[in-house]
């Protein structure tokens, strides 16, 4: 093979496909990226850990058809990162590859062995796959505001995923771990048939920020869910293997009516919770939210280090109710949302607490309250 490609296009492609390369591959080949010459004379780069596959098709400046070859991702990415920003990068050879970049005054050359490309799996998109479109910014927002709630421990594998549901007039995502739940819905136009899939949250996270343009979503009855988009003469694809099983109907446990609401500024509650975290008791991180006449008191303490105690301006509706929340769960929620103010909705202290950003009427975050240990 002997091809010449634009250095910046190659760097961008490696940034994307590198998300799918395993840090600890079960075989050396899966620590590489595959290079393929496409039928229309372009270069396709692919990275995969067999659960998620990311591909980018980019133009070739000079070159002709060649057989598939794989190159160690860290070597190729490191070489491209260190090479001059302007100009092209040439790749040539067979079992031994020479990768070269430079200009009239300097030359960068790397020689390395090629990897076997046979382990990379090419999936054919099912003709009956459901198709819908979502903007890249909306997809990133959904993943950011929901994905963090998925389970980290594989006691119930289905809960390590994010449920994606497409309806005629909206698309939603939901994630839960048994102690909390996040749900977000965006309105959309179209006449699509209803479809659901559950994708591993860790793999879905690869799609955050990949493109501001429209992204096409394909959900087949069986096989990998596929996301595709085009930009600047390149096309990209991410294939994610769904989780087996049916996602439980958890939203039926979310309260619909409330006896109390507390509204606080997002900036204020972030600062107060950040301070509370400094004094939280190791192994039992919780924060107390206590309504008072002049505002909401946010408090945590640790026997030896001391106590954090902040009084925030707040608006109350109904009978004020004090409650205790997991400090880490609350912090993740506050970091994920972008809004002016947060509203906590309470039925009673022992029932789930519903958190809503005021500017996001289609989003809810639900946490089970904690019980304070006797001192």
C-alpha positions, 0 to 999 in steps of 0.5 A: 500500500502507499497512500497520502492523507491530510494530517488534520483529517487523520488526527480528527479521525483518530480522535473519534475511532480511538474511543473504541480501542480497548486499553487492555485488548484481549488480542493485540489486533484490537489495540489497533485501528483498521485502515480500509480502502473503500469502494469509492476511493476513500480511507476508512479508519475503524476502532473496535473492542467488539462491543462498540465500533467507531469508524470514520471515512475520509478523503485520500490525497494520493493512493490506490487500492490496498488490502485491509491493514491494522496499525497500533493505535497508540503508535499511530496517534502518537506519531500524528500528534507529534508531526508538523500540523501542516501537510500530509502523512504518507503510509506505505508498505505491507507487513512492515509499514513506513509512516512519514510526515514532514516538509522541506526542512524536517522529516518525521519517519516511523516504521512499525509492523502491521497487525492482522485486520481480520478480527474487525467485524463489519456489520450490515445495517438491517434494511428494516432498521428504524430510522430517526434523526437527532441533532448532535447537540441534543444527543450530547445533552441527553447523554450528559443529563441521563447517562451518569445515573446508570448502574456501575455494578453489574448486579443487574446488567440491564441497569448498566445501560441507558434506555432509548425510546423513540415515539412518534413525537419525542425521543427519550432516554432513561437510566437508573441504578436502583437508588436513583433515576434520570429521565429526559425527553425531547420533542421531535417531528416525524411519524416514526414507529415506536422502538426501544433499545438499551445501550451500555452507558459507558459505550453511549458516552463515546457519542458525547460531543462527536458532532454538532450536526444532525445524527441519524439513528438506526435501531434494528430489531436485532443487532447493533444500534448505529449512529451516523453523521457527515461533516466536512467531506468525511462520514462517521459511524458508531455501532453499539451492541445493545444489552439483552433483556427488558428494561424495567418500568421504573417511571411508574414509581415516580411520584406525580403529586407533591406536598412540598417544593423547595427552589434554590439557585443552581450556583448557590446549591453547587457551592454549598454542596461542594463545601459539604463534600469537604466535611462529609464522613468517609464511607457515609457521604450524605448532606442534610437539606433543612428548610428554615424561616430565612432559607435552606440550610445545607449541612454535613459534618465529620466528627474529627474534621468539623462541619459545613453549614450554609444557609441559602436563599430559597423559595418554599411552597407547601409545608417545608420538609427536611430531607437527607440525600446521598452527597455523590448522587446530588453532586453528579446531578448538579454537575450534569444540568445547566439551568438557573435554579433547581426545584426539589419536590417532596411528598414526605421524607421517606418517599423519593425526592424529585429534582427538576431544573426549572428550564427543563420541564421534560427532565426529572432526576429522582433520588431515594432519601437517606436515613440519618445515623443515630449519633 
